[in-house]
C-alpha cells in the first residue's frame, strides 16, 4: 500500500503538468502502478480489511468521545469505495494490458533510450500533441485504477491515525527498544528536517533497532555519532 500510495502521488503530479517530458514520466509511473498492483490477492485483501474496519467503526456509534458526523462520513467513504472495488471485474489494470499501443511503449521503456522517435514514431507523435489532449488520455488510462488508490488512502489514513507519537532520543545515533509482544503494521519516525542524517530500521518480534546514518551519499555508510531526538509511532489496525 505504501508503494502504491507513493506511485499514485507521483503520477498525479506528473499528469497535472503541461510538459511532454512529465507526461512521459507519468506513463512510466503508470506502468509501475500496473506492476505493483498485479498481485492477485491485493483487491480481496483490501476489501476484507475495509469490511473489518467498517464493523469496528460501527461499534463506536454512541461513544461520547467520537464525532458521529466524522464517523458516518468515514463509513460512507469506505462503503462507496468498497462498492466500486467490488464492481471492478477482471484483473486490476487489464484495460492497460489490452491496449497494444501502451504495451509497446511499456516494453520499449525497459530498454535504455528505447522510446526515441525512431523506435516509436506513434509515441513521438502523441508527445507532440497539445497538453490537454495528452492529459485527457492519461486521465482516461488512470481513472479505472482510482478506486484502488482511494481504498489504499482510507486504510493508510486509519492506520496512521491509530496511535499517538512518543518522543525518544537516539544516543550516539542508535536506539533500541524491546518489543515485549507489541505488534505493529507500520512504524513512523519523524526527525528535524535540518539534521544531516536519516534512519535505518531493523525490527523483529523481539526488538526494534534504529541507526541514524550520516547523509553523505557516499558508498560507505557512517553512523551519525550524536544524540538525536525523534518521534516514534507504532501504527496498528484494530
Secondary structure, 3 states (H helix, E strand, C coil): CHHHHHHHHHHHHHHHCCCHHHHHHHHHHHHHHHHHCCCCCHHHHHHHHHHHHHHHHHCCCCCCCCCHHHHHHHHHHHHHHHHHHHHCCCCCCHHHHCCHHHHHHHHHHCCCCCCCCCCCHHHHHHHCCCHHHHHHHHHHHHHCCHHHHHHHHHHHHHHHCCCCCEEEEEECCEEEEECCCCCCCEEEEECCCCCCEEEEEEECCCEEEEEEEECCCCCCCCECCCCEEEEEEEECCC
